[in-house]
Amino acid sequence: MVLFALLLFVVGALAWRWKTRVGYPLSARLAILQWVGLGLGAIVFLASMAVVVPPGQAGVQVLFGKVSAEPLPSGLHFINPFTQVVEMEVRTRNYTMSTVGDEGQKRGDDSISVISSDGLTVKLDATIFYSLQQARLPEIYRTIGPDVEERIVRSEIRASLRDAAAALSATELYTSKRQAFVDQVSKTLRAAFEARGITLEQMLLRNVILPDQITKSINDKISADQDAQKMAFVLQKEKQEAERKRIEAEGQAKAQQIVSQSLTPQIIEYQRIQALRDIGAKGNLIITPMGGATPMIQVPARK
């Protein structure tokens, strides 16, 4: 664009020079060409100085191979027209390495194979969220280039996962120490990225794929643990039921003991007489005293 503006300036200058050497009709046309050339040249030159950096991007200024230390934030800027502006994204990005072919940046199985402390090969699916530090974009462009993912991010993820996995067994990666493993990898990645002007925001361990025989052993152990917990629950329930029955039997025994202690011959005789009266009130009844010495008495039914 700058060269085009210079060309228009040259056309305007030549038209101004030639119009003094020709007649009136031609000089008038050359004057128009002169002003058009100079005006368009000025407009194009000013336009070449204006640069618009889109939202979520920042610009790195490169002038004749020299990288400026000051990045351009998003917005309109007027710069040296000979300066090249390289746009780099400063939004949060994610990089995924997965066994599923269409989930990550690479097609096919792109999971990370690591060797655990017990010598087993484990595949890991991981996703990280990161962003480029805007103030350090010139340094990143000068030392790494625009392809940060391929040159730094990918290799650092692999190295950090493999180093951390070497201290744990395959079973620990899958179960008890998974979160500790993620914390260790995040700490290592954060330090490595910070040295390069990259901010690690989050690291996700999405899947741990163990060898088939280890997966079967773990599933068998989990099933056995569940059966043991179920049996313990059943035994506890039966123990509680037995305790309930024992307490109930003790209560009934105590109740019977209290009743038997409170029944005297006089009370028994009194209750018997009361019962006979209630029955006799409903119809004919023959009453025989307990000793058998008293004659039988016939009580007529009430009408």
C-alpha positions in Angstrom: 0.0 0.0 0.0 2.9 2.3 0.8 4.4 1.7 -2.7 1.1 2.4 -4.3 0.9 5.7 -2.5 4.4 6.6 -3.6 3.4 5.8 -7.2 0.5 8.2 -7.0 2.8 10.9 -5.7 5.1 10.3 -8.6 2.2 10.5 -11.1 1.1 13.8 -9.5 4.6 15.2 -9.6 5.1 14.3 -13.2 1.8 15.8 -14.1 2.8 19.1 -12.4 6.1 19.2 -14.3 4.6 18.4 -17.7 1.7 20.9 -17.5 4.2 23.8 -17.7 5.5 22.5 -21.0 2.3 22.0 -23.0 -0.6 24.1 -24.1 -3.6 25.2 -22.2 -6.0 22.3 -22.9 -3.5 19.6 -22.1 -2.1 21.5 -19.1 -5.6 21.7 -17.6 -6.0 17.9 -17.9 -2.5 17.4 -16.3 -3.4 19.7 -13.4 -6.5 17.6 -12.7 -4.3 14.4 -12.9 -1.7 16.1 -10.6 -4.2 16.9 -7.8 -5.9 13.5 -8.1 -2.6 11.7 -7.9 -1.4 13.8 -4.9 -4.8 13.5 -3.1 -5.1 9.8 -3.6 -1.5 9.3 -2.7 -2.0 11.2 0.6 -5.1 9.1 1.4 -3.5 5.8 0.6 -0.4 6.8 2.6 -2.5 7.7 5.7 -4.5 4.5 5.3 -1.3 2.5 5.3 -0.5 3.9 8.7 -3.8 2.9 10.3 -4.0 -0.6 11.8 -7.0 -2.2 13.5 -6.3 -5.1 15.9 -9.5 -7.2 16.4 -10.9 -8.0 19.8 -9.2 -10.9 21.6 -6.0 -10.3 19.6 -2.9 -8.2 20.1 -0.3 -7.1 17.6 3.4 -7.6 17.4 5.2 -4.9 15.4 8.1 -6.0 13.1 10.1 -3.3 11.3 12.7 -4.5 8.9 13.2 -7.7 11.0 13.3 -5.9 14.3 10.5 -6.8 16.8 9.2 -3.9 18.8 9.0 -4.4 22.6 5.6 -2.8 22.8 2.6 -4.9 21.7 -0.5 -3.3 20.2 -3.8 -4.0 22.1 -7.1 -4.4 20.3 -8.3 -1.2 18.6 -7.2 1.4 16.1 -3.5 2.4 15.9 -1.4 4.6 13.7 2.1 3.2 13.1 5.0 3.4 10.7 3.6 2.4 7.3 6.6 0.1 6.8 5.9 -1.8 10.0 4.4 -5.3 9.7 1.8 -6.2 12.4 1.5 -9.9 13.4 -1.7 -10.6 15.2 -1.6 -13.2 18.0 -4.6 -14.4 20.1 -4.7 -13.5 23.8 -8.0 -15.2 24.6 -8.1 -18.4 26.7 -7.3 -21.4 24.5 -7.6 -25.1 25.1 -5.4 -27.9 23.9 -6.7 -31.5 24.0 -4.9 -34.7 23.5 -7.3 -37.7 23.4 -7.9 -41.2 22.3 -11.0 -40.1 20.5 -10.1 -39.1 17.0 -12.1 -35.9 16.6 -11.7 -34.4 20.1 -8.3 -32.8 20.0 -6.2 -30.7 17.6 -4.7 -33.9 16.1 -6.7 -36.4 14.2 -6.7 -40.0 15.4 -5.4 -41.4 18.7 -3.5 -38.5 20.2 -3.5 -39.7 23.9 -0.3 -39.6 26.0 1.3 -42.9 26.7 3.2 -42.9 30.1 5.1 -45.6 32.0 4.0 -46.0 35.6 6.3 -46.9 38.5 5.3 -50.6 38.2 6.3 -50.7 34.5 2.8 -50.6 33.0 1.9 -48.5 30.0 -1.1 -46.2 30.7 -2.8 -43.9 28.2 -4.0 -40.5 29.4 -6.5 -38.1 27.9 -5.8 -34.5 29.0 -7.0 -31.0 28.2 -5.3 -27.7 29.3 -6.6 -24.2 29.2 -4.0 -21.5 28.7 -3.5 -17.9 27.4 -0.6 -15.9 26.1 0.5 -12.9 28.3 -0.1 -9.8 26.2 2.8 -7.9 27.6 5.2 -10.7 26.6 3.9 -11.2 23.1 7.0 -9.6 21.4 9.2 -12.0 23.4 7.1 -15.0 22.5 7.1 -14.1 18.8 10.9 -13.5 18.9 11.8 -16.6 20.7 9.1 -19.1 19.8 7.1 -17.7 16.9 3.3 -17.7 16.3 3.0 -21.5 16.5 3.1 -21.8 20.3 1.0 -24.9 20.5 3.2 -27.1 18.4 6.5 -25.9 19.6 5.9 -25.5 23.4 2.4 -26.5 24.6 2.3 -30.0 23.2 5.8 -31.0 24.2 5.5 -29.6 27.7 2.2 -31.4 28.3 3.8 -34.7 27.3 6.9 -34.2 29.4 5.0 -33.1 32.5 2.6 -36.1 32.4 5.3 -38.6 31.8 7.6 -37.3 34.6 4.7 -37.2 37.1 3.4 -40.6 36.2 6.8 -42.3 36.7 6.4 -41.8 40.5 3.0 -43.6 40.7 1.7 -47.0 40.1 -1.0 -47.6 37.4 -3.6 -48.3 40.1 -2.8 -45.1 42.0 -3.2 -43.1 38.8 -6.6 -44.6 38.3 -7.9 -44.4 41.9 -6.4 -43.0 45.0 -3.8 -40.5 43.8 -5.4 -39.1 40.7 -6.0 -35.7 42.1 -2.5 -35.5 43.5 -1.2 -36.4 40.1 -3.2 -33.6 38.5 -1.9 -31.1 41.0 1.7 -32.1 40.4 1.4 -31.9 36.6 -0.3 -28.5 37.0 2.5 -27.2 39.1 5.2 -28.3 36.7 3.3 -27.0 33.6 2.6 -23.7 35.3 6.3 -23.1 36.0 7.3 -24.2 32.5 4.7 -22.0 30.8 5.4 -19.0 32.9 9.1 -19.0 31.8 7.8 -18.7 28.2 5.2 -16.0 28.7 2.3 -18.4 28.8 -0.3 -18.6 31.7 -1.7 -22.0 32.6 -5.4 -21.6 33.7 -6.5 -25.2 34.3 -5.4 -28.7 33.6 -7.9 -31.5 33.3 -7.1 -35.3 33.3 -10.1 -36.5 31.4 -9.5 -40.2 31.2 -7.0 -42.8 32.4 -6.9 -45.9 30.2 -5.2 -48.9 31.9 -4.2 -52.2 30.4 -7.0 -54.7 30.2 -5.7 -57.0 32.9 -5.3 -54.2 35.3 -8.8 -52.8 34.6 -10.2 -56.3 35.2 -8.3 -56.6 38.5 -9.5 -53.2 39.7 -13.1 -54.0 38.8 -12.9 -57.4 40.6 -11.6 -55.7 43.7 -14.3 -53.0 43.6 -16.9 -55.7 43.2 -15.4 -57.7 46.1 -15.4 -54.6 48.3 -19.0 -53.9 47.4 -20.0 -57.5 48.3 -18.1 -57.2 51.6 -19.9 -54.0 52.5 -23.2 -55.5 51.6 -22.5 -58.6 53.8 -21.4 -56.3 56.7 -24.7 -54.4 56.3 -26.7 -57.6 56.4 -24.8 -58.9 59.5 -25.3 -55.6 61.2 -29.0 -55.7 60.4 -29.4 -59.2 61.8 -27.5 -58.3 64.9 -29.8 -55.4 65.5 -32.8 -57.6 64.9 -31.5 -60.1 67.4 -30.9 -57.4 70.0 -34.4 -56.1 69.4 -35.9 -59.6 70.0 -33.8 -60.1 73.2 -35.0 -56.8 74.6 -38.6 -57.6 73.7 -38.3 -61.0 75.4 -36.8 -59.5 78.5 -39.6 -57.0 78.6 -42.3 -59.7 78.4 -40.6 -61.7 81.1 -40.4 -58.8 83.4 -44.1 -58.0 82.7 -45.1 -61.6 83.5 -43.1 -61.6 86.7 -44.7 -58.4 87.8 -48.2 -59.8 87.0 -47.5 -63.1 88.8 -46.2 -61.3 91.9 -49.3 -59.1 92.1 -51.9 -62.0 91.9 -53.0 -63.1 95.4 -55.7 -65.7 96.0 -58.1 -63.0 97.1 -57.6 -61.0 93.9 -58.0 -64.1 91.8 -61.3 -65.0 93.6 -62.6 -61.5 93.2 -61.9 -61.4 89.5 -63.5 -64.8 89.0 -66.7 -63.7 90.7 -66.8 -60.5 88.6 -66.3 -62.5 85.4 -69.1 -64.9 86.4 -71.4 -62.0 87.1 -70.8 -60.5 83.7 -71.5 -63.9 82.0 -74.6 -64.5 84.1 -76.0 -61.2 83.1 -76.3 -62.6 79.6 -78.3 -65.9 80.2 -78.9 -69.0 82.4 -75.8 -70.0 84.3 -74.9 -72.6 86.9 -72.4 -71.4 89.4 -70.3 -73.9 91.4 -68.0 -72.6 94.2 -64.3 -73.5 94.0 -64.3 -75.8 97.0 -67.3 -77.8 95.7 -69.0 -77.7 99.2 -71.6 -75.2 98.3 -74.7 -76.5 96.3 -75.0 -75.4 92.7 -77.1 -72.3 92.3 -79.1 -71.6 89.1 -79.2 -68.0 88.1 -82.1 -67.2 85.7 -81.4 -65.1 82.7 -82.5 -61.4 82.8 -85.3 -60.4 80.5 
